[in-house]
Amino acid sequence: MAAEKEPGSKAVKQEKFELIKTREQWIESASYLGAERHEVAGALFNVSEKIKESDVRKRIKVYRGGDE
């Protein structure tokens, strides 16, 4: 059931859309992430299921030597 807005209310609920792809699809999309294919492959070397974009970005950051 959709939430009803009160008259005059300007608050709008925005849903965050997040991409979910397989390891191979993320490797092919490396440029979208601002990374090299080998960086994505290294960051996702132990991933076997689909993974969210935010998790991929975190893993790339750690792979590059950043903190979690």
C-alpha positions as CSV (number, residue, x, y, z in Angstrom):
1,M,0.0,0.0,0.0
2,A,1.4,3.4,-1.0
3,A,2.0,6.0,1.7
4,E,-0.3,9.0,1.3
5,K,1.1,12.5,1.3
6,E,-0.5,15.2,3.4
7,P,-1.8,18.1,1.4
8,G,0.9,20.7,1.0
9,S,3.6,18.4,2.0
10,K,6.7,18.5,-0.3
11,A,8.4,15.5,1.2
12,V,8.9,12.8,-1.4
13,K,10.2,9.4,-0.5
14,Q,13.0,8.4,-2.9
15,E,14.1,4.8,-3.3
16,K,17.7,4.2,-3.9
17,F,18.3,2.1,-6.9
18,E,21.4,0.0,-6.8
19,L,22.8,-2.2,-9.5
20,I,23.3,-5.9,-8.8
21,K,25.5,-7.9,-11.2
22,T,27.6,-11.0,-11.3
23,R,31.4,-11.0,-10.9
24,E,31.9,-11.3,-14.7
25,Q,29.4,-8.4,-15.4
26,W,31.2,-6.1,-13.0
27,I,34.6,-6.9,-14.6
28,E,33.1,-6.0,-18.0
29,S,31.8,-2.8,-16.4
30,A,35.1,-1.7,-14.9
31,S,35.2,1.7,-16.6
32,Y,31.7,2.5,-15.1
33,L,33.3,2.0,-11.7
34,G,36.4,4.1,-12.6
35,A,38.6,1.1,-12.3
36,E,40.7,-1.2,-14.4
37,R,39.4,-4.7,-15.2
38,H,42.3,-6.4,-13.2
39,E,41.4,-4.3,-10.2
40,V,37.7,-5.4,-10.3
41,A,38.8,-9.0,-10.9
42,G,41.2,-8.9,-7.9
43,A,38.7,-7.2,-5.6
44,L,36.0,-9.8,-6.5
45,F,38.2,-12.9,-6.7
46,N,36.2,-14.8,-4.1
47,V,32.7,-13.7,-5.0
48,S,30.5,-16.4,-6.5
49,E,27.0,-14.8,-6.3
50,K,25.6,-11.5,-7.5
51,I,26.9,-8.5,-5.7
52,K,25.6,-4.9,-5.2
53,E,27.4,-1.9,-6.6
54,S,28.2,-0.4,-3.2
55,D,29.9,-3.6,-2.1
56,V,31.9,-3.7,-5.3
57,R,33.1,-0.1,-4.7
58,K,34.1,-1.0,-1.1
59,R,36.0,-4.0,-2.2
60,I,37.8,-2.0,-4.9
61,K,38.8,0.6,-2.4
62,V,40.2,-2.1,-0.1
63,Y,42.0,-3.8,-3.0
64,R,43.7,-0.5,-3.8
65,G,44.9,-0.3,-0.2
66,G,42.2,1.8,1.4
67,D,40.5,1.1,4.6
68,E,37.2,-0.7,4.8
